[in-house]
Amino acid sequence: MCPPRSTRVVALRELRSQPEGRERSGSVTDFVGRRRELKELREDIARTGLDTLSGRKAKSPRARVLLIAGRPGSGRTALAEAFVREVGADYPDGVLRTRLTSPGGQAVTTERAIRTLLEGLGEPTPPGAAEDELSSALRAALAHRRAILLVDDAADPYQVDALLPDTPECLVVITAEGPLTGIPDVRPCTLGGLDTPSGVQMLAQRIGDTRITVDPRAAEDLAEACGGQPAALALVGGWLAAHPKAAVSDVAKQLHDMPAGVGGPLGRGFRLVYESLPQPAQRTLRLLPLAPAGIVDSHTASALAGCSVAAAQATLDDFAGLGLLRHASDGLFQLPGCLVPLLRALLESKERAGEVELARARMLERTVRLLHSCRVMAEPDDPGADGAAGAAGAAGPAGTEPRERLEGLPRALRFPDRRAAATWLDTRLPALSAAAALAVADGGLDTLARRLVAALVRALAAHRGTAAAAPELYGLHRLVLDVAVRRDLHREQAAALLNLADLDAETGRTHEALERYRAALDAGRAANDPYATGRAMESVGGAYQELADWHRAADWFGRALSQALARGERADEARLYGRLGNVHTYAGRYGDALRSWRAAAAGYRKLADVPGQAKALSEMARIQEYAGRPEESLHTCREAVELARRAADLRLQAALQVRLADTLDRLGDPAAARLHRSAADRLLGDDPAACEIRSGSD
């Protein structure tokens, strides 16, 4: 639970009593010290390379790479940011940032890192592209730019190699825990602690100059007790800011007197802050390592701790003031990576496994409900509307709620309008993707994991559209596929392969789609899943149709049709007859095409699907025209017009009127043709797509 309001108010009042003009811990942007390191980094940009010094010629021109090495909490990222600000004017194309390790310690895939950089450049990121293809795209995008790449928290040289530009006009600044020996010609700038004056200055930023001036020697002792480590200084400074009556000398003595096994300056600073918290706040803090990607907001903390959203928000603000969290953006906090091992140790020692699992389940369930609310806000305020309409972009006026579909959700889980929902999705996407990975890793593909992945897929498609969201959707479907393959879950494997293949097909990667559709067919057969096998066979046919291989396309549509006929699936039968008719038409087999479309029309008639029947007859009329049978085409077309009128499909009516006009022209009746064209014009009115229809129906 979050701390009681009465306890928390006292802490807040003390925290806000620090001198005016000072920023709270966690949001301090003033950089102190490290003048020597900054000078060395500036000089290293122009320094002769090691290859040249040894008499060897560099294989190819490339960007200068600078490495800042230091343990977590040493301020390596702050130094990198300060350095980038100093030299930024020399690189007019800006700074591109990416992280290679999450705060939880998991490596970020190279593919994800490259996509982040390409998105920062405003370059398209081909969905489903392999790492080599993405790396080439990044190098091409940087070839004529003068930019800085800030690569934070690299774990090994292989992560970095794919990101390095092939141009000396760019600069790459890397932070890592140790040397990256696999990258040639790199001199690491290794960080120790801040010097004592800089440590004192960092404390003054948090507690004000007065308390430093009163006892400067005690301030120096405290900075030395913190080992000059910025993360430890931030914690101790945050604690002092929250306790304005505490003497600096007492805190220094308290740190000195802590047992050696606490864990160095950072461990001592953390213990000082942690033990001063009320027990409910301690428990909330212990649970924060469960937050996906180390990103925390009020809903995450609320679900983990089992308290209200408002109480969770206030507690997170307190934690940020104490240096336990960093402000990431409006309403979002980042858990410092250097604190994660300390918090995990507390979580394992003080929380029962069952309670941890329950907290994680509450958090993931909350995420599912928020994603549902987010998706609904992208859809029209119409209970009968489907998700595709929402994905197309139309929503009700700002501030309206689709009440029927939000029924049962607490007000705290609802978004005021579509824009707020889209902003939430964009800012939380890294955490949401990590939550999906967490759910799948923990539960395999249990109900909660399936719901979470499905909810994220639908929210992305609703707000961005499938094409724009394809890179993220690829990652989600691959996540499911990896687990399904590992656990021999053939039905889930087939579904994931079909989804991935659909994305390949929609983004023009037809050969890749064909391979995945075939793999989905094998998985569907292994699962004895008729839906998956039928869908895969039809999709294989569609891929061959896209490749203009009419013979194979007809063969696979025929196989899918045979299964549909055997199972009595009438809607599938009618659709597949139509797809066969299309393939036969492209191949010039008009007799086969007419038979297929006639069967499709009969199927739609049995289903009482008037629009489907009208479209099937429209295709029959077109093929009869191609086959040189204009009188039959005229008769079929008139029948189709009547059905389109009954279906209230104005665009189809107009297209058929144009086709009738063309046929009458060929039969030598221009007066009747003009009447039908006039009818088409009246039906279309101001339709912006009218030009396409008026230009002809073929």
C-alpha positions as CSV (number, residue, x, y, z in Angstrom):
1,M,0.0,0.0,0.0
2,C,1.0,3.6,-0.5
3,P,1.8,5.6,2.7
4,P,-1.2,7.2,4.5
5,R,-2.1,10.7,3.5
6,S,-1.2,12.2,6.9
7,T,2.4,10.7,6.8
8,R,2.9,11.7,3.2
9,V,1.7,15.3,3.7
10,V,4.4,15.9,6.4
11,A,7.1,14.6,4.0
12,L,5.8,16.8,1.2
13,R,5.7,19.9,3.3
14,E,9.3,19.3,4.4
15,L,10.4,18.6,0.9
16,R,8.9,21.8,-0.5
17,S,10.6,23.9,2.3
18,Q,13.9,24.0,0.4
19,P,15.1,27.5,-0.8
20,E,13.4,29.1,-3.8
21,G,14.9,28.6,-7.2
22,R,16.4,25.2,-6.3
23,E,15.0,22.2,-8.3
24,R,14.0,19.0,-6.6
25,S,16.2,16.0,-6.7
26,G,15.5,14.0,-9.8
27,S,14.9,17.0,-12.0
28,V,18.2,18.9,-11.5
29,T,19.7,19.6,-14.8
30,D,22.8,21.6,-13.7
31,F,26.0,19.6,-14.3
32,V,28.9,20.0,-11.9
33,G,32.5,19.0,-12.1
34,R,34.2,16.7,-14.7
35,R,36.1,19.6,-16.3
36,R,39.1,17.5,-16.9
37,E,37.0,14.7,-18.5
38,L,35.2,17.2,-20.7
39,K,38.4,18.6,-21.9
40,E,39.8,15.2,-22.7
41,L,36.7,14.2,-24.7
42,R,36.9,17.4,-26.7
43,E,40.5,16.9,-27.6
44,D,39.8,13.2,-28.5
45,I,37.6,14.3,-31.4
46,A,40.5,15.7,-33.4
47,R,43.2,13.3,-32.1
48,T,45.0,11.1,-34.5
49,G,43.7,7.6,-34.6
50,L,45.6,4.6,-33.3
51,D,45.6,3.0,-36.7
52,T,47.4,6.0,-38.1
53,L,49.9,6.1,-35.2
54,S,50.9,2.5,-35.9
55,G,51.4,3.2,-39.6
56,R,48.3,1.4,-40.7
57,K,45.7,2.9,-42.9
58,A,42.2,2.9,-41.7
59,K,40.0,0.5,-43.8
60,S,37.4,3.1,-44.4
61,P,36.5,6.5,-43.1
62,R,34.1,6.3,-40.2
63,A,32.8,8.3,-37.3
64,R,34.9,9.2,-34.4
65,V,33.8,7.0,-31.4
66,L,34.2,8.3,-27.8
67,L,33.6,6.0,-24.9
68,I,32.7,7.1,-21.3
69,A,33.1,4.1,-19.0
70,G,31.9,4.0,-15.4
71,R,29.9,2.0,-13.0
72,P,26.1,2.6,-12.7
73,G,25.6,5.7,-10.6
74,S,28.9,7.3,-11.6
75,G,27.2,10.0,-13.7
76,R,28.4,8.6,-17.1
77,T,25.1,9.5,-18.8
78,A,25.1,13.0,-17.3
79,L,28.7,13.6,-18.5
80,A,27.7,12.4,-22.0
81,E,24.8,14.7,-22.1
82,A,26.9,17.7,-20.8
83,F,29.6,16.9,-23.4
84,V,27.0,16.7,-26.2
85,R,25.6,20.1,-25.2
86,E,29.1,21.6,-25.4
87,V,29.9,20.3,-28.9
88,G,26.4,20.3,-30.3
89,A,26.8,23.5,-32.3
90,D,29.4,21.7,-34.5
91,Y,26.9,19.1,-35.5
92,P,23.9,20.9,-37.1
93,D,21.9,17.8,-37.8
94,G,21.3,17.3,-34.1
95,V,21.7,14.5,-31.5
96,L,20.2,11.0,-31.9
97,R,19.7,9.0,-28.7
98,T,19.2,5.3,-28.0
99,R,19.7,3.0,-25.0
100,L,21.2,-0.5,-25.4
101,T,20.2,-1.8,-21.9
102,S,17.0,-1.3,-20.1
103,P,17.0,-0.1,-16.4
104,G,16.2,-3.7,-15.4
105,G,19.4,-4.9,-17.0
106,Q,17.9,-6.6,-20.2
107,A,19.7,-5.9,-23.4
108,V,17.8,-3.9,-26.0
109,T,17.9,-5.6,-29.4
110,T,20.0,-4.0,-32.0
111,E,17.0,-3.9,-34.3
112,R,15.0,-1.8,-31.8
113,A,18.0,0.5,-31.3
114,I,18.4,1.2,-35.0
115,R,14.7,1.8,-35.4
116,T,14.8,4.3,-32.7
117,L,17.7,6.2,-34.4
118,L,15.9,6.0,-37.8
119,E,12.7,7.4,-36.3
120,G,14.8,10.2,-34.8
121,L,16.0,11.0,-38.3
122,G,12.4,10.9,-39.7
123,E,13.4,8.0,-41.9
124,P,11.0,5.1,-42.7
125,T,11.8,1.9,-40.9
126,P,10.8,-1.1,-43.1
127,P,8.6,-3.4,-41.0
128,G,10.1,-6.9,-40.7
129,A,13.5,-5.8,-42.1
130,A,16.5,-7.8,-40.8
131,E,19.2,-6.2,-38.7
132,D,21.7,-5.9,-41.7
133,E,19.0,-4.2,-43.8
134,L,18.2,-1.7,-41.0
135,S,21.9,-1.1,-40.4
136,S,22.5,-0.3,-44.0
137,A,19.4,2.1,-44.0
138,L,20.9,3.9,-41.0
139,R,24.3,4.3,-42.6
140,A,22.7,5.6,-45.8
141,A,20.6,8.1,-43.8
142,L,23.7,9.4,-42.0
143,A,26.0,9.4,-45.0
144,H,25.4,13.1,-45.7
145,R,24.6,14.3,-42.2
146,R,26.7,15.8,-39.5
147,A,25.1,14.5,-36.3
148,I,25.9,13.0,-32.9
149,L,24.8,9.5,-31.9
150,L,24.5,9.2,-28.1
151,V,24.4,5.5,-27.3
152,D,23.7,4.9,-23.7
153,D,24.6,1.9,-21.6
154,A,26.2,-0.4,-24.1
155,A,26.8,-3.9,-22.9
156,D,29.1,-5.2,-25.6
157,P,30.8,-4.1,-28.8
158,Y,28.5,-6.2,-31.0
159,Q,25.5,-4.1,-30.0
160,V,27.4,-0.9,-31.1
161,D,29.0,-2.1,-34.3
162,A,25.7,-2.1,-36.3
163,L,25.0,1.5,-35.3
164,L,28.4,3.1,-36.4
165,P,28.1,5.5,-39.3
166,D,30.5,5.2,-42.2
167,T,31.3,8.9,-42.3
168,P,33.8,10.9,-40.3
169,E,31.3,13.8,-40.2
170,C,29.4,12.1,-37.4
171,L,30.3,11.6,-33.8
172,V,29.4,8.7,-31.7
173,V,29.4,9.0,-27.9
174,I,28.9,5.7,-26.0
175,T,28.5,5.1,-22.3
176,A,29.3,1.7,-20.8
177,E,30.3,0.0,-17.6
178,G,33.7,-1.0,-18.9
179,P,35.9,-0.8,-22.0
180,L,34.5,-2.1,-25.3
181,T,37.5,-3.9,-26.6
182,G,35.9,-5.0,-29.8
183,I,35.7,-1.5,-31.2
184,P,39.1,-0.4,-32.6
185,D,40.6,3.1,-32.1
186,V,38.6,4.0,-29.0
187,R,40.2,5.5,-25.9
188,P,37.8,5.1,-22.9
189,C,37.3,8.0,-20.6
190,T,37.0,6.2,-17.2
191,L,35.1,7.9,-14.5
192,G,35.8,7.8,-10.8
193,G,34.1,9.9,-8.1
194,L,33.6,13.6,-8.3
195,D,36.2,15.8,-6.6
196,T,35.2,17.1,-3.2
197,P,34.3,20.7,-4.3
198,S,32.1,19.3,-7.1
199,G,30.4,16.9,-4.6
200,V,29.7,19.8,-2.3
201,Q,28.3,21.8,-5.2
202,M,26.0,19.0,-6.1
203,L,24.7,18.8,-2.5
204,A,24.2,22.6,-2.5
205,Q,22.0,22.3,-5.6
206,R,19.6,20.2,-3.5
207,I,19.7,21.7,-0.1
208,G,20.7,25.3,-0.7
209,D,23.9,27.2,0.0
210,T,23.0,28.2,3.6
211,R,23.3,24.7,5.2
212,I,26.6,24.3,3.3
213,T,28.0,27.6,4.5
214,V,27.0,26.9,8.1
215,D,29.3,23.9,8.3
216,P,31.5,23.6,5.1
217,R,33.7,20.9,6.7
218,A,30.8,18.7,7.4
219,A,29.6,19.1,3.8
220,E,33.1,18.0,2.6
221,D,33.0,15.0,4.9
222,L,29.5,14.1,3.5
223,A,30.7,14.4,-0.1
224,E,33.6,12.1,0.7
225,A,31.4,9.7,2.6
226,C,29.4,9.4,-0.7
227,G,32.6,8.6,-2.5
228,G,31.9,11.5,-4.9
229,Q,29.4,9.2,-6.5
230,P,26.6,11.3,-8.2
231,A,23.9,8.8,-7.5
232,A,24.8,8.6,-3.8
233,L,25.0,12.4,-3.6
234,A,21.5,12.7,-5.2
235,L,20.0,10.3,-2.6
236,V,21.6,12.0,0.4
237,G,20.9,15.5,-1.0
238,G,17.3,14.5,-1.5
239,W,17.0,13.1,2.0
240,L,18.5,16.4,3.5
241,A,16.1,18.5,1.4
242,A,13.2,16.5,2.9
243,H,14.6,17.0,6.4
244,P,15.6,20.6,6.7
245,K,16.3,20.4,10.4
246,A,18.8,17.6,10.1
247,A,22.5,18.6,10.5
248,V,24.8,17.8,7.6
249,S,27.4,16.6,10.1
250,D,25.0,14.1,11.6
251,V,24.2,12.6,8.2
252,A,27.9,12.3,7.4
253,K,28.5,10.5,10.7
254,Q,25.5,8.3,10.1
255,L,26.9,7.2,6.7
256,H,30.4,6.6,8.2
257,D,29.0,4.4,11.0
258,M,27.0,2.1,8.7
259,P,28.4,-1.4,8.5
260,A,30.7,-2.2,5.6
261,G,28.4,-4.8,4.2
262,V,25.7,-2.3,3.2
263,G,27.2,-1.9,-0.3
264,G,29.5,1.1,-0.7
265,P,28.5,4.7,-0.9
266,L,25.5,4.1,-3.1
267,G,24.2,1.3,-0.8
268,R,24.7,3.5,2.3
269,G,22.9,6.5,0.7
270,F,20.0,4.3,-0.4
271,R,19.7,2.7,3.0
272,L,19.6,6.2,4.6
273,V,16.6,7.2,2.4
274,Y,14.8,3.8,2.4
275,E,14.8,3.4,6.2
276,S,13.4,6.9,6.6
277,L,10.3,6.0,4.6
278,P,7.0,4.8,6.2
279,Q,6.5,1.1,5.8
280,P,3.8,1.4,3.2
281,A,6.1,3.6,1.1
282,Q,8.9,1.1,1.6
283,R,6.8,-1.6,0.2
284,T,5.7,0.5,-2.8
285,L,9.4,1.2,-3.5
286,R,10.3,-2.5,-3.3
287,L,7.7,-3.4,-5.9
288,L,8.8,-0.8,-8.5
289,P,11.4,-3.1,-10.1
290,L,8.4,-5.1,-11.4
291,A,7.5,-2.1,-13.6
292,P,8.2,-3.0,-17.3
293,A,11.3,-1.2,-18.7
294,G,11.7,0.6,-15.4
295,I,9.1,3.1,-16.5
296,V,6.6,4.0,-13.8
297,D,3.4,6.1,-13.7
298,S,0.6,6.5,-11.2
299,H,-1.4,3.6,-12.7
300,T,1.6,1.2,-12.5
301,A,2.4,2.1,-8.9
302,S,-1.3,2.0,-8.0
303,A,-1.8,-1.5,-9.3
304,L,1.5,-2.8,-7.8
305,A,0.8,-1.3,-4.3
306,G,-3.0,-1.8,-4.3
307,C,-3.7,1.9,-3.6
308,S,-5.6,4.7,-5.3
309,V,-4.2,6.4,-8.4
310,A,-4.0,9.8,-6.6
311,A,-2.1,8.3,-3.6
312,A,0.3,6.6,-6.0
313,Q,1.0,9.8,-7.9
314,A,1.8,11.7,-4.7
315,T,4.1,8.9,-3.6
316,L,6.0,8.9,-6.9
317,D,6.4,12.6,-6.6
318,D,7.9,12.1,-3.1
319,F,10.3,9.4,-4.5
320,A,11.4,11.7,-7.3
321,G,12.2,14.4,-4.7
322,L,14.3,11.9,-2.7
323,G,16.3,10.9,-5.8
324,L,14.7,7.4,-6.0
325,L,13.1,8.1,-9.3
326,R,13.9,10.5,-12.2
327,H,11.2,12.5,-14.0
328,A,11.0,11.2,-17.6
329,S,8.1,13.2,-19.0
330,D,4.8,14.5,-17.8
331,G,3.4,11.9,-15.5
332,L,6.2,9.4,-16.2
333,F,9.1,8.4,-14.0
334,Q,12.2,6.3,-14.7
335,L,13.7,4.0,-12.2
336,P,17.5,4.6,-12.1
337,G,19.3,1.5,-13.3
338,C,21.9,1.8,-10.4
339,L,19.1,1.3,-7.8
340,V,17.5,-1.7,-9.5
341,P,19.9,-4.4,-7.9
342,L,19.3,-2.9,-4.5
343,L,15.6,-2.9,-4.8
344,R,15.5,-6.4,-6.3
345,A,17.5,-7.7,-3.3
346,L,14.9,-6.1,-1.0
347,L,12.0,-7.5,-3.0
348,E,13.4,-11.0,-2.8
349,S,14.2,-10.8,0.9
350,K,11.1,-9.1,2.2
351,E,8.2,-10.0,-0.2
352,R,6.6,-13.4,-0.4
353,A,6.6,-15.0,-3.9
354,G,2.9,-15.2,-4.0
355,E,2.5,-11.5,-3.2
356,V,4.9,-10.6,-5.9
357,E,3.0,-12.6,-8.5
358,L,-0.2,-11.0,-7.3
359,A,1.2,-7.5,-7.7
360,R,2.5,-8.3,-11.1
361,A,-0.8,-9.8,-12.2
362,R,-2.6,-6.6,-10.9
363,M,-0.3,-4.4,-12.9
364,L,-0.7,-6.4,-16.1
365,E,-4.5,-6.5,-15.7
366,R,-4.6,-2.8,-15.2
367,T,-2.6,-2.4,-18.4
368,V,-5.1,-4.5,-20.3
369,R,-8.0,-2.3,-19.1
370,L,-6.1,0.9,-20.0
371,L,-5.4,-0.4,-23.5
372,H,-9.1,-1.3,-23.9
373,S,-10.0,2.2,-22.9
374,C,-7.3,3.7,-25.2
375,R,-8.6,1.6,-28.2
376,V,-12.2,2.6,-27.6
377,M,-11.3,6.3,-27.8
378,A,-10.1,5.8,-31.3
379,E,-13.4,4.4,-32.5
380,P,-16.6,6.2,-33.4
381,D,-19.1,6.8,-30.7
382,D,-21.3,4.1,-32.2
383,P,-21.9,0.7,-30.6
384,G,-22.2,-0.9,-34.0
385,A,-18.9,0.5,-35.4
386,D,-16.0,-1.9,-35.7
387,G,-12.4,-1.3,-35.0
388,A,-11.5,-0.7,-38.6
389,A,-13.5,2.5,-38.6
390,G,-11.7,3.7,-35.6
391,A,-8.4,2.9,-37.2
392,A,-9.4,5.0,-40.2
393,G,-9.3,8.0,-38.0
394,A,-12.8,9.2,-37.4
395,A,-13.9,9.7,-33.8
396,G,-16.6,11.7,-32.1
397,P,-16.1,15.3,-31.1
398,A,-13.4,15.9,-28.5
399,G,-14.5,15.1,-25.0
400,T,-17.3,12.6,-26.0
401,E,-17.1,9.1,-24.6
402,P,-18.2,5.8,-26.3
403,R,-20.1,5.0,-23.1
404,E,-21.5,1.6,-24.1
405,R,-18.0,0.2,-24.6
406,L,-16.4,1.9,-21.5
407,E,-19.2,0.6,-19.3
408,G,-17.7,-1.0,-16.2
409,L,-14.4,0.9,-16.3
410,P,-13.7,3.2,-13.3
411,R,-13.4,6.8,-14.3
412,A,-9.7,6.8,-13.4
413,L,-9.1,4.4,-16.3
414,R,-10.9,6.5,-18.9
415,F,-9.4,9.1,-21.2
416,P,-11.0,12.4,-21.8
417,D,-10.7,12.3,-25.6
418,R,-8.9,10.5,-28.5
419,R,-5.9,12.8,-28.4
420,A,-5.2,12.1,-24.7
421,A,-5.5,8.3,-25.4
422,A,-3.1,8.6,-28.4
423,T,-0.6,10.6,-26.3
424,W,-0.8,8.0,-23.5
425,L,-0.1,5.2,-26.0
426,D,2.8,7.0,-27.6
427,T,4.6,7.9,-24.3
428,R,4.0,4.5,-22.7
429,L,4.8,2.3,-25.8
430,P,8.2,1.2,-24.5
431,A,6.7,0.2,-21.2
432,L,3.7,-1.4,-22.9
433,S,5.9,-3.5,-25.2
434,A,8.0,-4.6,-22.2
435,A,4.8,-5.4,-20.3
436,A,3.8,-7.7,-23.2
437,A,7.2,-9.4,-23.1
438,L,6.9,-9.8,-19.3
439,A,3.4,-11.3,-19.5
440,V,4.5,-13.8,-22.2
441,A,7.7,-14.7,-20.4
442,D,6.0,-15.3,-17.1
443,G,2.8,-17.0,-18.2
444,G,3.8,-18.4,-21.5
445,L,0.6,-17.8,-23.4
446,D,-2.0,-17.9,-20.6
447,T,-5.2,-15.9,-20.7
448,L,-3.7,-12.7,-19.3
449,A,-0.8,-12.8,-21.7
450,R,-3.1,-13.4,-24.7
451,R,-5.4,-10.6,-23.6
452,L,-2.5,-8.1,-23.1
453,V,-0.9,-8.8,-26.5
454,A,-4.2,-8.7,-28.2
455,A,-5.2,-5.4,-26.5
456,L,-1.9,-3.8,-27.5
457,V,-2.2,-4.9,-31.1
458,R,-5.7,-3.5,-31.3
459,A,-4.9,-0.2,-29.7
460,L,-1.9,0.3,-32.0
461,A,-4.0,-0.6,-35.1
462,A,-6.9,1.6,-34.0
463,H,-4.8,4.7,-33.3
464,R,-2.0,4.4,-36.0
465,G,-3.4,2.1,-38.6
466,T,-1.9,-1.3,-39.4
467,A,0.7,0.0,-41.8
468,A,2.0,2.7,-39.5
469,A,2.1,0.4,-36.5
470,A,3.7,-2.5,-38.5
471,P,7.2,-2.3,-36.8
472,E,5.6,-2.6,-33.3
473,L,3.1,-5.2,-34.5
474,Y,6.0,-7.3,-35.9
475,G,7.6,-7.3,-32.5
476,L,4.5,-8.4,-30.7
477,H,3.6,-11.3,-33.1
478,R,7.3,-12.5,-33.0
479,L,7.1,-12.5,-29.3
480,V,4.1,-14.8,-29.4
481,L,5.7,-16.9,-32.1
482,D,8.9,-17.5,-30.1
483,V,7.0,-18.8,-27.1
484,A,4.7,-20.9,-29.3
485,V,7.7,-22.5,-31.1
486,R,9.5,-23.2,-27.8
487,R,6.5,-24.8,-26.2
488,D,5.2,-26.6,-29.3
489,L,1.9,-24.7,-29.2
490,H,0.9,-25.3,-32.9
491,R,-2.3,-23.4,-32.9
492,E,-0.7,-20.3,-31.4
493,Q,2.2,-20.7,-33.8
494,A,-0.1,-20.8,-36.8
495,A,-1.9,-17.6,-35.6
496,A,1.4,-15.7,-35.1
497,L,2.7,-16.8,-38.5
498,L,-0.5,-15.7,-40.2
499,N,-0.4,-12.3,-38.5
500,L,3.3,-11.8,-39.4
501,A,2.6,-12.9,-43.0
502,D,-0.3,-10.5,-43.3
503,L,2.1,-7.7,-42.2
504,D,4.6,-8.8,-44.8
505,A,1.9,-8.8,-47.5
506,E,0.6,-5.4,-46.5
507,T,4.1,-3.9,-46.7
508,G,5.1,-5.4,-50.0
509,R,7.2,-8.3,-48.8
510,T,5.3,-10.9,-50.8
511,H,8.0,-13.6,-50.9
512,E,8.5,-13.4,-47.1
513,A,4.7,-13.5,-46.7
514,L,4.5,-16.6,-48.9
515,E,7.1,-18.5,-46.7
516,R,5.3,-17.6,-43.5
517,Y,1.9,-18.6,-44.9
518,R,3.3,-22.0,-45.8
519,A,4.8,-22.4,-42.3
520,A,1.4,-21.4,-40.9
521,L,-0.2,-24.1,-43.0
522,D,2.1,-26.7,-41.5
523,A,1.5,-25.5,-38.0
524,G,-2.3,-25.4,-38.6
525,R,-2.2,-29.0,-39.8
526,A,-0.1,-30.0,-36.8
527,A,-2.8,-28.4,-34.5
528,N,-5.6,-30.0,-36.5
529,D,-7.1,-26.5,-36.8
530,P,-9.3,-26.2,-39.9
531,Y,-9.7,-22.5,-39.6
532,A,-5.9,-21.9,-39.6
533,T,-5.3,-24.4,-42.5
534,G,-8.1,-22.9,-44.6
535,R,-6.9,-19.3,-43.9
536,A,-3.3,-20.3,-44.7
537,M,-4.2,-22.0,-48.0
538,E,-6.3,-19.0,-49.1
539,S,-3.4,-16.7,-48.2
540,V,-0.9,-18.8,-50.1
541,G,-3.1,-18.4,-53.1
542,G,-3.3,-14.6,-52.5
543,A,0.5,-14.4,-52.4
544,Y,0.8,-16.3,-55.6
545,Q,-1.8,-14.0,-57.1
546,E,0.2,-11.0,-56.0
547,L,3.2,-12.6,-57.8
548,A,1.1,-13.0,-61.0
549,D,1.5,-16.8,-60.8
550,W,-2.1,-17.5,-61.8
551,H,-1.8,-21.3,-62.0
552,R,-0.5,-21.7,-58.5
553,A,-2.9,-19.1,-57.2
554,A,-5.9,-21.0,-58.7
555,D,-4.6,-24.3,-57.3
556,W,-4.3,-23.0,-53.7
557,F,-7.7,-21.2,-53.9
558,G,-9.1,-24.5,-55.1
559,R,-7.7,-26.3,-52.1
560,A,-9.1,-23.8,-49.7
561,L,-12.5,-24.0,-51.5
562,S,-12.5,-27.8,-51.2
563,Q,-12.1,-27.6,-47.5
564,A,-14.8,-25.0,-47.2
565,L,-17.2,-27.2,-49.3
566,A,-16.4,-30.2,-47.1
567,R,-17.2,-28.2,-43.9
568,G,-20.2,-26.5,-45.3
569,E,-18.8,-23.0,-44.7
570,R,-21.0,-21.1,-47.1
571,A,-19.6,-17.6,-46.7
572,D,-16.1,-18.9,-47.3
573,E,-17.3,-20.8,-50.3
574,A,-18.8,-17.7,-51.9
575,R,-15.7,-15.6,-51.2
576,L,-13.3,-18.3,-52.6
577,Y,-15.4,-18.8,-55.7
578,G,-15.0,-15.0,-56.3
579,R,-11.2,-15.2,-55.7
580,L,-11.0,-18.1,-58.2
581,G,-13.0,-16.0,-60.7
582,N,-10.5,-13.1,-60.3
583,V,-7.5,-15.4,-61.0
584,H,-9.1,-17.0,-64.0
585,T,-9.9,-13.5,-65.4
586,Y,-6.3,-12.3,-65.0
587,A,-5.1,-15.5,-66.7
588,G,-7.6,-14.9,-69.6
589,R,-9.6,-18.1,-68.9
590,Y,-13.0,-16.4,-69.2
591,G,-15.1,-19.5,-69.3
592,D,-13.6,-20.7,-66.0
593,A,-14.0,-17.2,-64.6
594,L,-17.7,-17.0,-65.5
595,R,-18.4,-20.4,-63.9
596,S,-16.6,-19.3,-60.7
597,W,-18.4,-16.0,-60.5
598,R,-21.8,-17.6,-61.2
599,A,-21.1,-20.0,-58.3
600,A,-20.2,-17.0,-56.1
601,A,-23.4,-15.2,-57.0
602,A,-25.4,-18.3,-56.2
603,G,-23.6,-18.6,-52.9
604,Y,-24.3,-15.0,-51.9
605,R,-28.0,-15.4,-52.9
606,K,-28.3,-18.4,-50.6
607,L,-26.8,-16.3,-47.8
608,A,-29.2,-13.4,-48.5
609,D,-26.1,-11.2,-49.0
610,V,-27.5,-8.7,-51.6
611,P,-24.3,-6.5,-51.8
612,G,-22.2,-9.6,-52.4
613,Q,-24.5,-11.0,-55.0
614,A,-24.5,-7.6,-56.8
615,K,-20.8,-7.4,-56.9
616,A,-20.5,-11.0,-58.2
617,L,-23.0,-10.2,-61.0
618,S,-21.0,-7.0,-61.7
619,E,-17.8,-9.1,-62.2
620,M,-19.8,-11.5,-64.4
621,A,-20.9,-8.6,-66.6
622,R,-17.3,-7.4,-66.9
623,I,-16.0,-10.9,-68.0
624,Q,-18.8,-11.3,-70.5
625,E,-17.7,-7.9,-72.0
626,Y,-14.1,-9.2,-72.2
627,A,-15.3,-12.4,-73.8
628,G,-17.1,-10.5,-76.6
629,R,-20.7,-11.2,-75.4
630,P,-22.0,-7.6,-75.0
631,E,-25.8,-8.6,-75.0
632,E,-25.2,-11.0,-72.1
633,S,-23.1,-8.4,-70.3
634,L,-26.0,-5.9,-70.8
635,H,-28.5,-8.3,-69.3
636,T,-26.3,-9.3,-66.3
637,C,-25.3,-5.7,-65.7
638,R,-29.0,-4.6,-65.4
639,E,-29.6,-7.4,-62.9
640,A,-26.6,-6.2,-60.9
641,V,-27.9,-2.6,-60.9
642,E,-31.2,-3.7,-59.4
643,L,-29.4,-5.6,-56.7
644,A,-27.0,-2.7,-56.0
645,R,-30.1,-0.4,-55.7
646,R,-31.6,-2.8,-53.1
647,A,-28.3,-2.8,-51.2
648,A,-28.2,1.0,-51.3
649,D,-24.6,0.9,-52.6
650,L,-24.4,4.1,-54.6
651,R,-20.8,3.7,-55.7
652,L,-21.5,0.2,-57.1
653,Q,-24.6,1.5,-58.8
654,A,-22.6,4.3,-60.4
655,A,-19.9,1.9,-61.6
656,L,-22.5,-0.4,-63.1
657,Q,-24.2,2.6,-64.9
658,V,-20.8,3.5,-66.4
659,R,-20.3,-0.1,-67.5
660,L,-23.8,-0.1,-69.0
661,A,-23.0,3.1,-70.9
662,D,-19.7,1.6,-72.3
663,T,-21.6,-1.6,-73.4
664,L,-24.3,0.4,-75.1
665,D,-21.7,2.5,-77.0
666,R,-20.2,-0.8,-78.3
667,L,-23.7,-1.9,-79.3
668,G,-24.3,1.4,-81.2
669,D,-26.8,3.1,-78.9
670,P,-25.0,6.4,-77.9
671,A,-28.2,8.1,-76.7
672,A,-29.0,5.3,-74.2
673,A,-25.3,5.4,-73.1
674,R,-25.5,9.2,-72.3
675,L,-28.6,8.5,-70.1
676,H,-26.7,6.0,-68.1
677,R,-23.6,8.2,-67.7
678,S,-25.9,11.0,-66.5
679,A,-27.4,8.6,-64.0
680,A,-23.9,7.8,-62.8
681,D,-23.1,11.5,-62.4
682,R,-26.2,12.0,-60.3
683,L,-25.4,9.1,-58.0
684,L,-21.8,10.2,-57.5
685,G,-22.5,13.9,-56.9
686,D,-19.4,15.4,-55.2
687,D,-17.8,12.1,-54.3
688,P,-14.0,12.7,-54.6
689,A,-13.5,9.2,-55.9
690,A,-15.9,9.8,-58.8
691,C,-13.1,10.5,-61.3
692,E,-12.0,6.9,-61.0
693,I,-15.4,5.5,-61.7
694,R,-16.2,8.0,-64.5
695,S,-13.0,7.0,-66.2
696,G,-14.4,3.6,-66.9
697,S,-15.4,0.4,-65.0
698,D,-12.7,-1.9,-66.3
